Amino acid sequence: MASNGVVRAYPPRGKRVKKGLGIEKLRCASWNVGTLTGKSIELAQALHRRQVNIACTQETRWVGAKAREIDGYKLWYSGGSRARNGVGILVEKEMMDRVVEVNRRSDCIMSIKLVMGAEVLNIICVYAPQVGLSDDIKKVFWEELKEVVQGILGHEKLFLGGDFNGHIGEKVDGYVRTHGGFGFGERNSGGVALLDFAVAFNLTVVNSRFKKKDEHLVTFRNGSCRTQIDYFLTRTNHRRVCKDCKVLPSEWLGTQHKLSVIDLVIKNFKVKKRGKGVDRTRWWNLTRDNATKLSEKIKSEAN
């Protein structure tokens, strides 16, 4: 483990999550659980029911920077010295070996890097400061998130999931590339901060790209109050990877937040070999000079 809190491992060797012709299907989730104490098994069971491969959790209230296995998932978490805030990322057992890097930036931001065939995926779990906290605290959060996003290479896939404590609102209102036009409620200052950050780093709020009923948009309920404050973001040029994004209101974990999921399709164009140790001859490239070289090579190997 490096001094900056980054854990690295060698590239994994594992089978695909769901087999297809160069395609892997993933379901990622985000859930503010209120606290993980006494809920970890229930959380894992809910994720199993919903066939979630990777999940971001916020407000875990667990102290330390550790990892543990929970009912078929491995949980990496990051918490401060006090039992406040805290974030974690769960990865199902079949995908554990694909994780090559864990970066615990703070008790509000952490990320993991996975290798899936020819693709590299970065999952960032976020818990933004609540409304009412000082501007200095919010500024530190956005600066730290900026550093994490800037540290990811442009060709790598990037997905942010978490509780951003802001309302992006129902309408686009100038955020054409960032806001898909299918939001909920009225925009507030927290939502403006999120959208401005997305514009700066060419990100799209995935939740706003899919037309849904209100019950599949609302991520937080408190009595008669219904809001949308939990989001998924990805790079605008990678948004076609996202096939669906919605809230699953029937899942309950003793928290006012609802489980949000995003369905991804990762295309792996890595060419498979036609046989172990068998090279493919490119006959269309067999010019006179290449034919002479091939003939000499065959003769030398025969001797």
Buried (B, 14 or more C-beta within 10 A) or exposed (E): EEEEBBBEEEEBEEEBBEEEEEBBBBBBBBBBBBBBEEBBEBBBEBBEEBBBBBBBBBBBBBBEBEBEEBBEBBBBBBBBEEEEBBBBBBBBEEBBBBBBBBBBBBBBBBBBBBBBBEBBBBBBBBBBBBEEEEEEEBEBBBEBBEEBBEEBEEEEBBBBBBBBBBBBBBBBBEBEEBBBEBBBBEBBEBBBBBBEBBBEBEBBBBBBBBEBEEBBBBBBBEEEEBBBBBBBBBBBEBBEBBEBBBBBBEBEBEBEBBBBBBBBBBBBEEEEEEEEEEEEEEEEEEEEEEEEEEEEEEEEEEE
